[in-house]
Amino acid sequence: QVQLVESGGGLVLPGGSLRLSCAASGNIFSINAVGWFRQSPGKEREFVAGISSSGDATYYVASVRDRFTISRDNAKNTVYLQMRSLKSEDTAVYYCAADVASESGTAVPGTPYAFDSWGQGTQVTVSS
């Protein structure tokens, strides 16, 4: 069993930066990877970025590859999403999710992961 809690969302001007945090608790040793997703009103949930448990493999959707950075601090059981050069189209509820060993989940094409444990989400609004 894994619990995830997101934080760091808020209102930011276009071109600004935010850092989101995802704190994991429970059976953290069962986590293969952690990813970030986002969902805007009227749109489907979209994979944004992912990172392996070791931190040596990362994945990004093309629209954020040069602006967002995913990282992790295993000592704090926390994964971060550093977002730079934010645009209005980045506005969404952002969720973190874990690929948990021995569980089936939502597969993400282009990655080896299937995410099956989810946080509650944090709102990011980019507006002038």
NORKARA-V913623 format. One record per helix or strand of 2 or more residues. SS is the DSSP state (alpha for helix, beta for strand). FROM is the first residue (numbers start at 1). TO is the last residue. If there is no record, write none. Layout:
BEGIN
ss=SS from=FROM to=TO
ss=SS from=FROM to=TO
END
This chain:
BEGIN
ss=beta from=2 to=7
ss=beta from=10 to=12
ss=beta from=18 to=26
ss=alpha from=28 to=30
ss=beta from=31 to=39
ss=beta from=46 to=52
ss=beta from=58 to=60
ss=alpha from=62 to=64
ss=beta from=68 to=73
ss=alpha from=74 to=76
ss=beta from=78 to=83
ss=alpha from=88 to=90
ss=beta from=92 to=100
ss=beta from=106 to=107
ss=beta from=114 to=115
ss=beta from=117 to=118
ss=beta from=122 to=126
END
